[in-house]
Amino acid sequence: MKKMLFYIAFIAVTWNTEAQGWEELGGINSLAADSTIRGVYGDFIHGAYTAGFFTNTLGNRYLANYSNATWSEVGGLNALAANSYCSGVCRDLWGNIYTAGSFTNASGKQYVAKWDGLMWSELGGINSLAANDTIHSICCNSWGKVYAAGAFTNAFGKHYVAEWDGSSWSQVGNINPSGSDGAIYCVYVDDLGGLYAAGNFTNMYGSYYVAQIGSAGWEEMGGWNALHANNKITCIYRDNNGTLACGNFTNTSGKRYVAKFDGTSWSELGGLNGLAASGNIFCMTGNHYDQIYVGGEFKNATGQEYVAHWDGSSWSELGGANSLSADSSIYALHCDVYGKVYAGGDFKNINGKRYVARYGCTTPYDTIYRTIASGGSYFFNGQFLTTSGIYKDTLTNNVNCDSMLTLVLTVVPASIFNQQKMISIEIFPNPTHNRFTVNLSDNTENNVVNVFDLTGKLVFAGIEKKTKQIEIDLQDQPSGIYVVELKNSEGIYHTKVIKQ
């Protein structure tokens, strides 16, 4: 848990949508990877992370991070230094980053690597996963659990899903397909903790299917109304309307498509107006507004790979006339809470280098309120400020989308400032999917917590409590940023929480 200390500091964030388009993340400071990108995670607040087959100057694979308009190797001199490729990236709610793939430890075993912000470690240490083959897929849930699956097998030679519960690795049930056993290419955990897996395994009829964990263990999603795919499944995603799956399987017309399970039966997303992809689908992502994005080796009418977008009613090429127009396959997609879509793969820029592409320009406009003591100063936009006032800094990124940072600075007498009490506030988890806890390390009583959306609407009205811990549920609210207001006898304090 990370503690945040506040004076009278109120941070509110709003945003406007401006020009939409694809950009090479970093522009002239692009990643310029020398080989394929296989995993990508994007977040406007924490930056973008990517990994794959690409190497550093020493020939080692590494995890790259985009932050402050610059790409860097996570860990610097203490980088991951993987001896083979990375196949996926995920981030938990505490900011830890995980990657896995074909790289091995000193004992020749594949493992999940963890970056905690300070150092790399083998998740589990001496109790590591110690997989005997490639890890194709990893994911994290809201409670700190990490899941991994791939080509590795248990002592009986069966492929399985491994779970890290915070203290040890274990096998999640037994998939035990009634047909042929095969590698697991995708493991997915939803907001409520539901766990799903798919890949190259089949049922007794020789059909590929999506497995879900139930009260009795792993089961075929849909039962008698299962997907019955005719080829392997490489990706799973869940939105508010059901479970989605895609991969190498085709419809009766021989076209790849996105399949949807609505709780009763499987169908082709879009029906007669389905995706009808000409090649395999390798990746899928979405947002909380049920927008779905897929990528792979399928091409548009001009022979270029693209990201396909489902807007709830129809499929289209993301970006339209300003499409990604990739020259090779798209292997990785991720959508952040602001609606930006990140893509990576084998496609190259004009210099022949692989890069991370980003679509969207929903850039936050930040307003920061700060109070300082007379005689002090606040550094903003390249200068030290000592006078109360409103100061602005305008930034333009390389797709011509402006963002503005506004500072409202108040200078008070030092005697008053020094009397203000500093309260330690913990918001966890943050970001959250629904519930979060406001934890106060101070013994102040009669605390009231309210939550507002960015229009100023009160979405949670707290009651006075003599407690240091208050739980809040935003289940009925849309994804976005919310302002948390704490009132007590010492004053009013504000911070923010992100609902994913």
C-alpha positions as CSV (number, residue, x, y, z in Angstrom):
1,M,0.0,0.0,0.0
2,K,1.2,3.4,-0.8
3,K,0.4,6.3,1.6
4,M,-0.4,9.8,0.2
5,L,0.1,12.9,2.4
6,F,-2.1,15.9,1.8
7,Y,-2.1,19.5,3.0
8,I,-5.1,21.5,1.6
9,A,-4.4,20.0,-1.8
10,F,-7.4,19.4,-4.1
11,I,-6.8,17.7,-7.4
12,A,-9.6,17.7,-9.9
13,V,-9.4,16.3,-13.4
14,T,-11.6,16.8,-16.4
15,W,-11.1,16.1,-20.0
16,N,-12.3,17.0,-23.5
17,T,-12.1,14.9,-26.6
18,E,-10.2,16.5,-29.5
19,A,-8.6,15.1,-32.7
20,Q,-8.5,11.3,-32.9
21,G,-5.6,9.5,-34.6
22,W,-2.8,7.0,-34.4
23,E,0.6,8.1,-33.3
24,E,4.0,6.5,-32.8
25,L,4.4,6.6,-29.1
26,G,7.5,8.8,-28.4
27,G,7.6,10.3,-31.9
28,I,11.3,11.0,-32.6
29,N,12.0,9.3,-29.3
30,S,10.3,6.2,-30.4
31,L,11.0,2.7,-28.9
32,A,12.7,1.7,-32.2
33,A,12.7,-2.0,-31.3
34,D,14.8,-4.4,-33.3
35,S,12.3,-7.2,-33.2
36,T,8.7,-8.1,-32.5
37,I,6.6,-6.7,-29.7
38,R,4.4,-9.3,-28.0
39,G,2.9,-7.6,-25.0
40,V,1.8,-4.0,-24.2
41,Y,0.2,-2.3,-21.3
42,G,-0.8,1.4,-21.5
43,D,-1.8,3.8,-18.8
44,F,-1.9,7.6,-19.1
45,I,-0.9,8.0,-15.5
46,H,1.8,5.4,-15.2
47,G,3.0,5.3,-18.8
48,A,3.2,2.4,-21.2
49,Y,5.0,-0.9,-20.9
50,T,6.0,-3.3,-23.6
51,A,8.1,-6.4,-24.1
52,G,8.7,-9.1,-26.7
53,F,11.6,-10.4,-28.8
54,F,13.4,-7.0,-29.0
55,T,16.8,-6.7,-27.3
56,N,19.1,-4.0,-25.7
57,T,22.7,-3.3,-26.7
58,L,23.8,-6.4,-24.8
59,G,21.4,-8.7,-26.6
60,N,19.1,-9.2,-23.7
61,R,15.3,-8.9,-23.8
62,Y,13.9,-6.3,-21.5
63,L,10.7,-4.5,-20.4
64,A,10.5,-1.0,-21.9
65,N,8.6,1.9,-20.2
66,Y,7.3,5.0,-21.9
67,S,7.1,7.9,-19.4
68,N,7.8,11.7,-19.6
69,A,7.9,11.4,-23.4
70,T,10.9,9.0,-23.3
71,W,11.4,5.3,-23.6
72,S,13.7,3.6,-21.1
73,E,14.7,0.1,-19.9
74,V,12.8,-0.7,-16.7
75,G,15.4,-1.2,-14.0
76,G,18.2,0.6,-15.9
77,L,21.5,-1.0,-15.0
78,N,19.4,-3.6,-13.0
79,A,17.2,-4.5,-15.9
80,L,15.4,-7.8,-16.4
81,A,18.1,-9.1,-18.8
82,A,15.9,-12.0,-20.0
83,N,17.6,-14.7,-22.1
84,S,14.6,-15.3,-24.3
85,Y,11.4,-13.5,-25.4
86,C,8.6,-12.0,-23.2
87,S,5.1,-12.9,-24.2
88,G,2.9,-10.7,-22.0
89,V,2.7,-7.8,-19.6
90,C,0.3,-6.9,-16.8
91,R,0.0,-4.5,-13.9
92,D,-1.7,-4.9,-10.6
93,L,-3.5,-2.2,-8.6
94,W,-0.5,-1.6,-6.4
95,G,1.7,-0.7,-9.4
96,N,3.7,-3.9,-9.7
97,I,4.5,-5.0,-13.2
98,Y,4.7,-8.6,-14.3
99,T,6.1,-10.2,-17.4
100,A,6.7,-13.8,-18.5
101,G,7.5,-15.8,-21.6
102,S,10.2,-18.2,-22.7
103,F,13.0,-16.7,-20.6
104,T,14.4,-18.9,-17.9
105,N,16.1,-18.7,-14.5
106,A,19.5,-20.1,-13.5
107,S,17.9,-23.5,-13.2
108,G,16.6,-23.4,-16.8
109,K,12.9,-22.9,-15.7
110,Q,10.5,-20.4,-17.0
111,Y,9.1,-18.0,-14.4
112,V,7.1,-14.8,-13.9
113,A,9.2,-11.8,-13.3
114,K,8.0,-8.9,-11.1
115,W,9.1,-5.3,-11.0
116,D,8.0,-3.6,-7.8
117,G,9.3,-0.1,-8.7
118,L,12.8,-0.7,-7.2
119,M,14.0,-4.1,-8.4
120,W,13.3,-7.2,-10.5
121,S,12.6,-10.5,-8.7
122,E,11.4,-14.0,-9.6
123,L,7.8,-14.1,-8.3
124,G,7.8,-16.6,-5.5
125,G,11.6,-16.6,-5.0
126,I,12.7,-20.1,-4.1
127,N,9.0,-21.1,-4.4
128,S,8.9,-19.9,-8.0
129,L,6.5,-21.3,-10.6
130,A,9.5,-23.1,-12.2
131,A,7.6,-23.9,-15.4
132,N,9.0,-26.5,-17.8
133,D,8.0,-24.6,-21.0
134,T,6.9,-21.3,-22.3
135,I,4.4,-19.1,-20.5
136,H,2.1,-17.7,-23.1
137,S,-0.3,-15.6,-21.0
138,I,-0.4,-13.8,-17.6
139,C,-3.0,-11.6,-16.0
140,C,-3.7,-10.0,-12.6
141,N,-6.9,-9.5,-10.6
142,S,-8.1,-6.8,-8.2
143,W,-7.0,-8.8,-5.1
144,G,-3.4,-9.2,-6.0
145,K,-3.5,-12.6,-7.5
146,V,-1.5,-13.4,-10.6
147,Y,-2.4,-16.1,-13.1
148,A,-0.1,-17.8,-15.7
149,A,-0.7,-20.4,-18.4
150,G,1.0,-21.7,-21.5
151,A,2.8,-24.7,-22.9
152,F,4.1,-25.8,-19.5
153,T,2.7,-28.9,-17.8
154,N,2.3,-30.5,-14.4
155,A,3.8,-33.7,-13.2
156,F,1.2,-35.7,-15.1
157,G,2.1,-33.9,-18.4
158,K,-1.1,-31.9,-18.4
159,H,-1.3,-28.2,-19.2
160,Y,-2.8,-26.1,-16.4
161,V,-3.4,-22.6,-15.1
162,A,-1.1,-21.5,-12.3
163,E,-2.2,-19.1,-9.5
164,W,0.0,-16.9,-7.3
165,D,-2.1,-16.0,-4.2
166,G,0.5,-13.6,-2.7
167,S,2.5,-16.3,-0.9
168,S,2.7,-19.4,-3.1
169,W,2.0,-20.9,-6.6
170,S,-0.6,-23.6,-7.0
171,Q,-2.6,-25.3,-9.8
172,V,-6.1,-24.0,-10.4
173,G,-8.2,-27.2,-10.7
174,N,-7.8,-29.6,-13.6
175,I,-9.0,-28.5,-17.0
176,N,-8.7,-32.2,-18.2
177,P,-10.3,-31.7,-21.6
178,S,-12.4,-34.7,-22.7
179,G,-10.7,-34.4,-26.1
180,S,-7.0,-33.6,-26.7
181,D,-4.9,-31.7,-24.2
182,G,-3.0,-28.7,-25.6
183,A,-1.2,-25.5,-24.7
184,I,-3.2,-22.7,-23.1
185,Y,-2.8,-19.5,-25.1
186,C,-5.0,-17.2,-23.0
187,V,-5.9,-16.9,-19.3
188,Y,-8.3,-14.1,-18.3
189,V,-9.7,-12.9,-15.0
190,D,-12.7,-10.5,-14.9
191,D,-13.6,-7.7,-12.5
192,L,-15.5,-10.1,-10.2
193,G,-12.7,-12.7,-10.1
194,G,-14.1,-15.1,-12.7
195,L,-11.4,-17.1,-14.4
196,Y,-11.3,-18.3,-18.0
197,A,-8.9,-20.1,-20.2
198,A,-8.6,-21.2,-23.8
199,G,-6.1,-22.4,-26.3
200,N,-5.3,-25.6,-28.2
201,F,-7.2,-28.1,-26.2
202,T,-10.5,-29.7,-27.4
203,N,-13.6,-31.4,-26.1
204,M,-14.7,-35.0,-26.9
205,Y,-16.0,-33.8,-30.2
206,G,-12.7,-32.4,-31.3
207,S,-14.0,-28.8,-30.9
208,Y,-12.0,-26.0,-29.2
209,Y,-13.8,-24.2,-26.4
210,V,-13.5,-21.6,-23.6
211,A,-13.1,-23.1,-20.1
212,Q,-14.4,-21.3,-17.0
213,I,-13.8,-22.1,-13.4
214,G,-17.0,-23.0,-11.5
215,S,-18.0,-24.5,-8.2
216,A,-17.0,-28.0,-9.4
217,G,-13.8,-26.9,-11.1
218,W,-13.2,-26.2,-14.8
219,E,-16.2,-26.5,-17.1
220,E,-17.0,-25.9,-20.8
221,M,-18.6,-22.5,-21.1
222,G,-22.1,-23.0,-22.6
223,G,-22.2,-26.7,-21.8
224,W,-24.1,-28.3,-24.7
225,N,-24.2,-24.9,-26.3
226,A,-20.4,-24.5,-26.2
227,L,-18.5,-22.6,-28.8
228,H,-17.4,-25.6,-30.8
229,A,-14.6,-23.7,-32.5
230,N,-12.8,-25.4,-35.4
231,N,-9.3,-24.1,-34.5
232,K,-7.4,-22.8,-31.5
233,I,-8.6,-19.8,-29.4
234,T,-6.0,-17.2,-28.6
235,C,-7.8,-14.4,-26.7
236,I,-10.7,-13.9,-24.3
237,Y,-12.3,-10.7,-23.1
238,R,-15.4,-9.9,-21.0
239,D,-17.5,-6.8,-21.4
240,N,-20.8,-5.8,-19.7
241,N,-22.8,-8.0,-22.1
242,G,-20.9,-11.3,-22.0
243,T,-17.8,-13.2,-22.8
244,L,-15.9,-12.8,-26.1
245,A,-13.4,-15.1,-27.8
246,C,-11.4,-15.1,-31.0
247,G,-8.4,-16.7,-32.6
248,N,-7.7,-18.9,-35.6
249,F,-11.2,-20.5,-35.8
250,T,-13.6,-19.6,-38.7
251,N,-17.3,-19.4,-39.5
252,T,-19.1,-21.3,-42.2
253,S,-17.7,-18.9,-44.8
254,G,-14.1,-19.6,-43.7
255,K,-13.7,-16.1,-42.1
256,R,-12.3,-15.5,-38.6
257,Y,-14.7,-13.8,-36.3
258,V,-15.3,-12.7,-32.7
259,A,-17.6,-15.1,-30.8
260,K,-19.8,-13.9,-28.0
261,F,-21.4,-15.8,-25.2
262,D,-24.4,-14.0,-23.7
263,G,-24.9,-16.4,-20.8
264,T,-27.1,-18.8,-22.8
265,S,-25.5,-19.4,-26.2
266,W,-22.6,-18.4,-28.5
267,S,-23.0,-16.3,-31.6
268,E,-20.9,-14.3,-34.1
269,L,-20.5,-10.7,-32.9
270,G,-22.2,-8.6,-35.5
271,G,-24.2,-11.5,-37.0
272,L,-24.4,-11.2,-40.8
273,N,-22.2,-8.1,-40.4
274,G,-19.5,-9.9,-38.5
275,L,-15.8,-9.0,-38.7
276,A,-15.1,-11.5,-41.5
277,A,-11.4,-11.3,-40.9
278,S,-9.2,-12.7,-43.7
279,G,-6.4,-13.9,-41.3
280,N,-5.9,-15.0,-37.7
281,I,-6.8,-12.8,-34.8
282,F,-4.0,-12.6,-32.2
283,C,-5.2,-10.0,-29.6
284,M,-8.3,-8.4,-28.2
285,T,-9.1,-5.6,-25.7
286,G,-11.9,-3.3,-24.8
287,N,-13.2,-0.6,-22.4
288,H,-16.1,-0.3,-20.0
289,Y,-18.3,1.2,-22.6
290,D,-18.4,-2.1,-24.5
291,Q,-16.1,-0.9,-27.2
292,I,-14.1,-3.9,-28.5
293,Y,-10.8,-3.8,-30.4
294,V,-9.0,-6.7,-32.2
295,G,-5.8,-7.1,-34.1
296,G,-3.9,-9.9,-35.9
297,E,-2.7,-10.7,-39.4
298,F,-5.9,-9.9,-41.2
299,K,-5.8,-7.1,-43.8
300,N,-7.9,-4.3,-45.1
301,A,-8.8,-3.7,-48.8
302,T,-5.4,-2.1,-49.4
303,G,-3.5,-5.1,-48.0
304,Q,-2.5,-3.6,-44.7
305,E,-3.1,-5.0,-41.2
306,Y,-5.3,-2.8,-39.0
307,V,-7.1,-2.7,-35.7
308,A,-10.8,-3.5,-36.0
309,H,-13.3,-1.7,-33.8
310,W,-16.7,-2.9,-32.6
311,D,-18.8,0.1,-31.4
312,G,-21.7,-1.9,-30.1
313,S,-23.5,-2.1,-33.4
314,S,-21.0,-2.5,-36.2
315,W,-17.4,-3.3,-37.1
316,S,-15.0,-0.6,-38.6
317,E,-11.4,0.1,-39.1
318,L,-10.1,2.0,-36.1
319,G,-9.1,5.4,-37.4
320,G,-10.9,5.2,-40.7
321,A,-8.9,7.2,-43.2
322,N,-6.3,7.6,-40.4
323,S,-6.0,3.9,-39.8
324,L,-2.9,2.3,-38.3
325,S,-2.1,0.7,-41.8
326,A,0.5,-1.7,-40.3
327,D,2.8,-3.5,-42.7
328,S,2.8,-6.7,-40.6
329,S,1.0,-8.5,-37.8
330,I,-0.5,-6.9,-34.7
331,Y,0.2,-9.1,-31.7
332,A,-0.7,-7.0,-28.7
333,L,-3.5,-4.5,-27.8
334,H,-4.5,-2.7,-24.6
335,C,-7.1,0.0,-23.8
336,D,-6.6,2.3,-20.8
337,V,-9.2,3.9,-18.6
338,Y,-9.2,7.1,-20.8
339,G,-10.1,5.1,-24.0
340,K,-6.6,5.3,-25.5
341,V,-5.7,2.1,-27.5
342,Y,-2.1,0.8,-27.5
343,A,-0.9,-1.6,-30.2
344,G,2.3,-3.5,-30.8
345,G,3.5,-6.3,-33.0
346,D,5.8,-6.9,-36.0
347,F,4.8,-3.8,-37.9
348,K,7.5,-1.2,-38.5
349,N,8.0,2.6,-38.9
350,I,9.6,4.3,-41.9
351,N,13.0,3.4,-40.4
352,G,12.2,-0.3,-40.3
353,K,11.9,-0.3,-36.5
354,R,9.0,-1.8,-34.5
355,Y,7.1,0.6,-32.3
356,V,4.2,1.0,-30.0
357,A,1.3,2.8,-31.6
358,R,-1.4,4.7,-29.7
359,Y,-4.8,5.8,-30.8
360,G,-7.0,8.5,-29.3
361,C,-6.5,11.9,-27.8
362,T,-8.6,12.0,-24.7
363,T,-6.0,14.0,-22.8
364,P,-6.8,15.1,-19.2
365,Y,-6.9,18.8,-18.4
366,D,-5.6,19.0,-14.8
367,T,-6.4,21.6,-12.3
368,I,-4.2,21.6,-9.2
369,Y,-4.9,23.6,-6.0
370,R,-1.9,24.2,-3.8
371,T,-1.4,26.2,-0.5
372,I,2.1,27.2,0.6
373,A,3.5,29.4,3.4
374,S,4.7,32.9,2.8
375,G,8.4,32.9,2.3
376,G,8.2,29.6,0.5
377,S,7.8,28.8,-3.3
378,Y,6.1,26.3,-5.6
379,F,7.9,25.1,-8.8
380,F,5.6,25.1,-11.8
381,N,6.2,25.5,-15.6
382,G,9.9,26.1,-15.2
383,Q,9.7,28.8,-12.5
384,F,9.5,29.2,-8.7
385,L,6.2,30.9,-7.8
386,T,5.8,32.9,-4.6
387,T,2.6,34.9,-5.3
388,S,-1.0,33.8,-5.1
389,G,-2.6,33.4,-8.5
390,I,-3.7,31.2,-11.4
391,Y,-1.0,29.8,-13.6
392,K,-1.3,27.8,-16.8
393,D,0.9,25.5,-18.8
394,T,-0.2,24.4,-22.3
395,L,1.3,21.3,-23.9
396,T,0.8,19.9,-27.4
397,N,1.6,16.4,-28.3
398,N,2.4,15.1,-31.8
399,V,-1.1,14.5,-33.0
400,N,-2.0,18.1,-32.2
401,C,-4.1,17.5,-29.2
402,D,-3.7,20.2,-26.5
403,S,-3.6,19.6,-22.8
404,M,-3.6,22.3,-20.2
405,L,-2.3,22.2,-16.7
406,T,-3.7,24.9,-14.4
407,L,-2.3,25.8,-11.0
408,V,-4.4,27.7,-8.4
409,L,-1.8,28.8,-5.9
410,T,-2.6,30.3,-2.5
411,V,0.0,31.9,-0.2
412,V,-0.9,32.1,3.5
413,P,1.0,33.4,6.5
414,A,3.6,30.9,7.7
415,S,2.0,30.8,11.2
416,I,-1.4,29.7,9.8
417,F,0.2,27.2,7.4
418,N,2.3,25.6,10.2
419,Q,-0.9,25.0,12.2
420,Q,-2.5,23.0,9.5
421,K,-2.6,19.4,10.4
422,M,-1.2,16.8,7.9
423,I,-3.3,13.7,7.6
424,S,-2.2,10.4,6.2
425,I,-4.8,9.0,3.8
426,E,-4.7,5.6,2.1
427,I,-7.0,4.9,-0.8
428,F,-6.9,1.2,-1.7
429,P,-7.2,-0.4,-4.2
430,N,-6.6,2.6,-6.5
431,P,-7.4,2.2,-9.4
432,T,-10.4,0.1,-8.4
433,H,-13.1,-1.8,-10.2
434,N,-16.0,-1.1,-7.8
435,R,-15.2,-1.0,-4.1
436,F,-12.4,0.9,-2.3
437,T,-11.4,1.7,1.2
438,V,-10.5,5.1,2.7
439,N,-8.1,4.4,5.6
440,L,-7.0,7.2,8.0
441,S,-3.9,6.7,10.1
442,D,-5.0,9.6,12.3
443,N,-7.2,9.2,15.4
444,T,-9.6,12.0,14.3
445,E,-13.2,11.1,14.9
446,N,-16.5,12.2,13.2
447,N,-15.2,11.6,9.7
448,V,-17.5,12.1,6.7
449,V,-16.5,11.0,3.3
450,N,-18.3,12.2,0.1
451,V,-17.5,11.2,-3.5
452,F,-18.1,13.5,-6.5
453,D,-17.8,12.8,-10.2
454,L,-15.9,15.4,-12.4
455,T,-19.1,17.3,-13.1
456,G,-19.4,18.0,-9.3
457,K,-22.3,15.6,-8.9
458,L,-22.4,13.9,-5.5
459,V,-22.4,10.1,-6.2
460,F,-21.7,8.9,-2.6
461,A,-23.0,10.7,0.4
462,G,-21.2,9.6,3.6
463,I,-22.6,9.7,7.1
464,E,-20.6,10.8,10.2
465,K,-18.5,7.9,11.5
466,K,-16.2,7.5,14.4
467,T,-13.9,5.2,12.5
468,K,-10.5,5.3,10.7
469,Q,-11.7,3.1,7.9
470,I,-14.6,3.8,5.5
471,E,-15.6,1.5,2.6
472,I,-17.2,2.9,-0.5
473,D,-18.8,1.1,-3.4
474,L,-19.0,2.7,-6.9
475,Q,-20.6,-0.3,-8.6
476,D,-23.4,1.8,-10.1
477,Q,-21.1,4.5,-11.5
478,P,-19.3,4.5,-14.8
479,S,-15.5,4.2,-15.2
480,G,-13.6,7.4,-14.7
481,I,-12.0,9.7,-12.1
482,Y,-13.8,10.6,-8.9
483,V,-12.9,13.2,-6.2
484,V,-13.0,11.8,-2.6
485,E,-13.7,14.5,0.0
486,L,-12.9,13.9,3.7
487,K,-14.5,16.2,6.3
488,N,-13.7,16.2,10.0
489,S,-12.9,18.5,12.9
490,E,-9.5,19.3,11.4
491,G,-10.8,20.5,8.1
492,I,-11.6,19.4,4.5
493,Y,-9.2,17.2,2.5
494,H,-9.5,16.0,-1.1
495,T,-7.9,13.3,-3.2
496,K,-8.9,11.2,-6.3
497,V,-9.7,7.6,-7.1
498,I,-9.9,6.0,-10.5
499,K,-12.6,3.5,-11.3
500,Q,-11.5,1.1,-14.2
